Amino acid sequence: MPLVVIDRALFAIALGPAADFVWQIVRTVTNADRARAGLGGIADHAGWTIGGCVHLGLAVTAVKLALDLPQRTAEHQTQIASAALMSRPFGQLALVVSGTVLILVGLQTFYRVYCGDLDRWLDLRSLHRVVRTSVLGLGLFGLAARGMVFSAGGTILRVAAIERRPWHVRALGSTLREIGDITMGPVVLAVIALGFIAFGLVETLSASYRRINVQ
């Protein structure tokens, strides 16, 4: 495949995550989806912001690849930022709080799975009951996978901050590797991968069946 085609494809791929980042920030700042009051609403806003930032990182990576720019790994950048923050007053506390927030988002995600709260704005009433049930099941499975990764990442960040070891902070890829190193790790990773795929399919359906409040 010609390199120019690959470069254009990478730019096109970057647009999607970049657009989602903008949407997640607008969603958070304006409360467009009318998040619930209390801790659940705070967790919703935190989840939207974190998800948008992750997608922005993917967009930046795609652009750098398209332009053939040198880049450090996400893990190295994360560790440098953590070390810089830890050297500041209250930096260690900020990292501990960040890790705690990630854990709380993960726990809130598990709670949503328990309650069957996939997406309050996803209207699937026009689909056949069997299809609707299947979509909800896939979405909840995907939410559980996301909750596992949020909780693991938050735990790693919190421990690294408490022990003042910024070079132990992990990005997404290394968080998954850490999970893979535990007992039954490969099985857990396979489940998480399937969950991400399932969640991706549900997000694709959201483009057609999701209600967006404009008032």
C-alpha positions as CSV (number, residue, x, y, z in Angstrom):
1,M,0.0,0.0,0.0
2,P,1.5,3.4,-1.0
3,L,2.7,5.5,2.0
4,V,0.6,8.4,1.0
5,V,-2.5,6.3,1.4
6,I,-1.4,5.1,4.8
7,D,-0.7,8.7,5.9
8,R,-4.1,9.8,4.8
9,A,-5.7,6.9,6.6
10,L,-3.8,7.8,9.8
11,F,-5.0,11.4,9.6
12,A,-8.6,10.1,9.1
13,I,-8.3,7.8,12.0
14,A,-7.0,10.7,14.2
15,L,-10.1,12.7,13.5
16,G,-12.4,10.3,15.3
17,P,-10.6,10.2,18.6
18,A,-10.0,14.0,18.4
19,A,-13.6,14.6,17.8
20,D,-14.6,12.4,20.7
21,F,-12.2,14.3,23.0
22,V,-14.0,17.5,22.1
23,W,-17.3,15.9,22.7
24,Q,-16.3,14.5,26.1
25,I,-15.0,17.8,27.2
26,V,-18.2,19.6,26.1
27,R,-20.2,16.8,27.7
28,T,-18.4,17.4,31.0
29,V,-18.3,21.2,31.1
30,T,-21.9,21.7,30.0
31,N,-23.3,18.6,31.6
32,A,-25.1,18.0,28.3
33,D,-26.2,14.5,29.4
34,R,-27.5,15.7,32.7
35,A,-25.3,13.6,35.0
36,R,-26.9,12.5,38.2
37,A,-26.2,14.4,41.4
38,G,-23.8,13.1,44.0
39,L,-20.9,10.7,43.8
40,G,-22.3,9.0,40.7
41,G,-22.4,12.2,38.7
42,I,-18.9,13.1,39.8
43,A,-17.7,9.6,38.6
44,D,-19.6,10.1,35.3
45,H,-17.8,13.5,34.7
46,A,-14.4,11.9,35.6
47,G,-15.0,9.0,33.3
48,W,-15.9,11.2,30.4
49,T,-12.9,13.4,30.9
50,I,-10.5,10.5,31.3
51,G,-11.9,8.7,28.3
52,G,-11.6,11.9,26.2
53,C,-8.0,12.4,27.2
54,V,-7.1,8.8,26.3
55,H,-8.7,9.3,22.9
56,L,-6.8,12.6,22.4
57,G,-3.6,10.7,23.1
58,L,-4.5,8.2,20.4
59,A,-5.2,11.0,18.0
60,V,-1.9,12.7,18.7
61,T,-0.1,9.3,18.2
62,A,-1.8,8.8,14.9
63,V,-0.8,12.2,13.6
64,K,2.8,11.7,14.7
65,L,2.9,8.4,12.9
66,A,1.5,10.0,9.8
67,L,4.1,12.8,9.9
68,D,6.8,10.3,10.8
69,L,7.7,12.4,13.9
70,P,9.9,10.9,16.6
71,Q,7.9,10.1,19.7
72,R,8.4,8.7,23.2
73,T,6.3,5.9,24.3
74,A,3.1,6.8,26.2
75,E,4.6,5.1,29.3
76,H,7.8,7.1,29.2
77,Q,5.8,10.4,28.8
78,T,3.5,9.4,31.7
79,Q,6.5,8.6,33.9
80,I,8.2,11.9,33.1
81,A,5.1,13.8,33.9
82,S,4.6,11.9,37.2
83,A,8.2,12.5,38.2
84,A,7.8,16.2,37.5
85,L,4.6,16.5,39.4
86,M,6.0,14.5,42.3
87,S,8.8,17.0,42.7
88,R,6.3,19.8,43.2
89,P,4.6,20.7,46.5
90,F,1.6,18.5,47.0
91,G,2.5,16.7,43.8
92,Q,2.6,13.3,45.6
93,L,-0.8,14.0,47.1
94,A,-2.2,15.0,43.6
95,L,-1.0,11.6,42.2
96,V,-2.5,9.7,45.1
97,V,-5.8,11.6,44.6
98,S,-5.6,10.8,40.8
99,G,-5.1,7.1,41.5
100,T,-8.0,7.2,43.9
101,V,-10.3,8.8,41.4
102,L,-9.4,6.2,38.8
103,I,-10.3,3.4,41.3
104,L,-13.6,5.1,42.2
105,V,-14.4,5.4,38.5
106,G,-13.7,1.7,38.1
107,L,-15.9,0.9,41.1
108,Q,-18.7,3.1,39.8
109,T,-18.4,1.3,36.5
110,F,-18.8,-2.1,38.2
111,Y,-21.8,-0.6,40.0
112,R,-23.4,0.4,36.7
113,V,-22.9,-3.2,35.5
114,Y,-24.6,-4.5,38.6
115,C,-27.5,-2.1,38.1
116,G,-27.7,-2.8,34.3
117,D,-27.1,0.9,33.6
118,L,-25.3,0.7,30.3
119,D,-26.2,4.1,28.8
120,R,-29.2,6.1,29.9
121,W,-29.2,7.9,26.5
122,L,-29.1,4.8,24.3
123,D,-32.6,4.2,22.9
124,L,-32.9,0.7,21.5
125,R,-36.7,0.4,21.6
126,S,-36.9,0.1,17.8
127,L,-34.7,-3.0,17.8
128,H,-36.0,-6.6,18.2
129,R,-36.1,-7.7,21.8
130,V,-33.5,-10.4,21.2
131,V,-31.1,-7.9,19.5
132,R,-31.8,-5.3,22.2
133,T,-31.0,-7.8,25.0
134,S,-27.8,-8.9,23.2
135,V,-26.6,-5.3,22.7
136,L,-27.2,-4.6,26.4
137,G,-25.3,-7.8,27.4
138,L,-22.4,-6.9,25.2
139,G,-22.3,-3.3,26.5
140,L,-22.4,-4.4,30.2
141,F,-19.6,-6.9,29.5
142,G,-17.6,-4.1,27.9
143,L,-18.2,-1.8,30.9
144,A,-16.9,-4.5,33.2
145,A,-13.7,-4.8,31.2
146,R,-13.3,-1.0,31.4
147,G,-13.9,-1.1,35.1
148,M,-11.1,-3.7,35.6
149,V,-8.6,-1.6,33.7
150,F,-9.6,1.7,35.5
151,S,-9.3,-0.1,38.9
152,A,-5.9,-1.7,38.0
153,G,-4.5,1.5,36.6
154,G,-5.6,3.5,39.6
155,T,-4.2,1.0,42.0
156,I,-0.8,1.0,40.3
157,L,-0.7,4.9,40.2
158,R,-1.7,5.1,43.9
159,V,0.9,2.6,45.0
160,A,3.6,4.3,42.9
161,A,2.7,7.7,44.4
162,I,2.6,6.5,48.0
163,E,6.0,4.9,47.5
164,R,7.4,7.9,45.6
165,R,8.3,5.8,42.6
166,P,7.2,7.7,39.5
167,W,9.0,5.2,37.2
168,H,6.5,2.6,38.4
169,V,3.6,4.5,37.0
170,R,2.1,2.6,34.0
171,A,0.3,3.7,30.9
172,L,-2.5,1.7,29.4
173,G,-0.4,-0.8,27.6
174,S,1.8,-1.6,30.6
175,T,-1.2,-1.7,32.9
176,L,-2.5,-4.5,30.7
177,R,0.9,-6.2,30.9
178,E,0.8,-5.9,34.7
179,I,-2.5,-7.6,34.7
180,G,-1.1,-10.3,32.4
181,D,1.6,-11.1,35.0
182,I,-0.8,-12.1,37.7
183,T,-2.2,-15.6,38.2
184,M,-4.6,-16.4,35.4
185,G,-3.4,-13.1,33.8
186,P,-3.6,-14.3,30.1
187,V,-7.2,-15.4,30.7
188,V,-8.1,-12.0,32.3
189,L,-6.4,-10.2,29.4
190,A,-8.5,-12.2,26.9
191,V,-11.6,-11.4,28.8
192,I,-10.7,-7.7,28.8
193,A,-9.9,-7.7,25.1
194,L,-13.3,-9.3,24.3
195,G,-14.9,-6.7,26.5
196,F,-13.3,-3.9,24.7
197,I,-14.4,-5.3,21.3
198,A,-17.9,-5.7,22.7
199,F,-18.0,-2.1,24.0
200,G,-16.7,-0.9,20.6
201,L,-19.6,-2.6,18.8
202,V,-22.1,-1.0,21.2
203,E,-20.4,2.4,20.7
204,T,-20.8,2.0,17.0
205,L,-24.5,1.4,17.5
206,S,-24.7,4.5,19.6
207,A,-24.0,6.6,16.5
208,S,-27.5,5.7,15.3
209,Y,-29.5,5.0,18.5
210,R,-28.2,7.4,21.0
211,R,-30.3,10.4,22.1
212,I,-28.4,13.7,22.5
213,N,-30.0,16.6,24.4
214,V,-29.7,19.9,22.6
215,Q,-31.5,22.1,25.1
